[in-house]
Every structure is written in structure tokens, then in C-alpha cells.
Amino acid sequence: MTGNCRSVQQLWVLDLRTREARLVLGGVSTAVYAETGHILYARLDGGLFALPFDPGSMEVQGDAISLRMAVKIDRGIVVDLAVSQEGTALMMPAPDTSLSTMEAVWIERDGRARPI
């Protein structure tokens, strides 16, 4: 996986050395891997989550954390979602999300949101 978005219904990982493939998650619209050790993914309903993941073992390392926002979905694909190498995520909120009620927060690795 890279920081580029891909439209998927199931999220799989593949070990390029051994050719072993593993199903990670179903019901996924778009997913990107962040160097922080998380898979950021959007569900088909637009909910955005961070899933702790170890690429070395190809194993999920805990429960998914809701990022408490909805992202814009167009024909089953998240239109705008990107992650930097440092783990900063940029996304387009869902059209029905009021910017006046949104608050910029920093999401800690343990899932706690801290106002910026």
C-alpha cells in the first residue's frame, strides 16, 4: 500500500516476497497506509477510520479508531484523501458536513482527539 487512494470493497495485503495475501477488512471504499503504522480507510457509508497495522507481520494491531468525520464519497470512491509520510491526512468532508460545526483536532496514536 502507498499514500495513493484505491477504490476497493475488500482490503487485502500482499507480501511481494512470498506472494502471501491476507484479507484485512471488508466493506472498505478507499484505504491508504500511513507511515505512523495505521491504515486510514473510509467505509462505504463515508465514515473515516484509522486501523493500527504492522506491515512486517501483515497483521492488524488493534481496533479501528473512528476519526469522527465523514468523507465525500462519489460512486463508492472517496474522492479526496491523501496522507503524507509524516502521517498528516487531508480529506474532503462529506457534503452534508457543516464547516461551521467542525473543529480542527490532532488525533493521537491512541485515538484521543486534541484540539489544535
C-alpha positions as a printed Julia matrix, in Angstrom:
116×3 Matrix{Float64}:
   0.0     0.0    0.0
   1.07    3.56  -0.58
  -0.29    7.01   0.13
  -2.38    6.85  -3.06
  -6.1     6.09  -2.88
  -7.56    2.97  -4.42
 -11.23    2.06  -4.65
 -11.81   -1.35  -3.07
 -14.61   -3.34  -1.5
 -12.16   -5.56   0.4
  -8.76   -4.54   1.67
  -6.01   -7.13   1.11
  -2.27   -7.06   1.79
   0.29   -8.91  -0.29
   3.82   -9.94   0.68
   5.75   -9.43  -2.56
   8.49  -11.87  -1.49
   6.3   -14.84  -0.57
   3.21  -13.89  -2.61
   1.11  -14.48   0.53
  -2.1   -12.46   0.51
  -4.31  -11.75   3.52
  -7.73  -10.18   3.81
  -7.57   -7.27   6.25
 -11.05   -5.78   6.1
 -14.28   -5.79   4.12
 -16.75   -3.0    3.35
 -13.99   -0.54   2.5
 -14.34    2.23  -0.08
 -10.79    3.61  -0.04
  -7.67    2.86   2.0
  -4.18    4.33   2.37
  -1.27    3.29   4.58
   0.26    5.97   6.81
   3.86    5.68   8.0
   2.52    6.1   11.55
   1.54    2.42  11.35
  -2.13    2.95  10.52
  -4.36    2.14   7.62
  -6.71    5.07   7.07
  -9.86    3.83   5.42
 -13.31    5.03   4.54
 -16.29    2.74   4.83
 -18.85    2.68   2.07
 -21.07    4.99   4.18
 -18.29    7.64   4.29
 -17.11    7.02   7.88
 -13.34    7.54   8.26
 -11.25    5.23  10.47
  -7.63    4.55  11.44
  -6.65    0.89  11.88
  -3.34    0.07  13.66
  -1.4    -2.17  11.29
   2.06   -3.76  11.18
   3.19   -4.17   7.56
   6.04   -6.5    8.6
   3.71   -9.13  10.04
   0.78   -8.1    7.82
  -1.36   -8.09  10.98
  -3.91   -5.69  12.42
  -2.58   -4.43  15.78
  -5.8    -3.34  17.49
  -9.28   -2.0   16.96
 -10.14    0.61  14.37
 -10.46    4.14  15.7
 -13.23    6.36  14.36
 -11.87    9.73  13.24
 -15.36   11.11  13.87
 -15.92   12.6   10.47
 -17.46   11.62   7.17
 -15.61   11.96   3.89
 -17.02   12.71   0.46
 -17.95    9.53  -1.43
 -18.7     9.62  -5.17
 -19.84    6.38  -6.83
 -18.37    4.32  -3.98
 -14.97    6.06  -4.08
 -13.55    8.61  -1.66
 -12.74   11.49  -3.98
 -10.11   13.35  -1.95
  -7.95   11.53   0.62
  -4.18   11.8    0.93
  -1.61   11.02   3.63
   1.9    12.47   3.96
   4.92   10.37   5.0
   4.66   12.01   8.44
   1.05   10.84   8.79
  -0.8    14.11   8.15
  -4.1    13.33   6.45
  -6.05   15.62   4.15
  -9.57   14.8    3.07
 -12.69   16.37   1.63
 -15.55   16.26   4.15
 -18.94   14.87   3.18
 -21.21   17.46   1.51
 -23.64   17.49   4.43
 -20.87   18.28   6.93
 -21.18   21.87   8.13
 -17.78   23.53   8.3
 -19.15   25.84  10.99
 -19.52   22.85  13.35
 -16.15   21.29  12.53
 -13.13   21.62  14.78
  -9.52   21.03  13.76
  -8.03   18.34  16.01
  -4.81   16.35  16.3
  -5.51   12.61  16.57
  -3.06   10.94  18.95
  -1.78    7.44  18.19
  -4.08    6.05  20.89
  -7.11    7.63  19.19
  -7.6    10.62  21.51
  -8.5    13.88  19.75
  -6.71   17.02  20.93
  -7.91   20.5   19.75
  -5.31   22.35  17.7
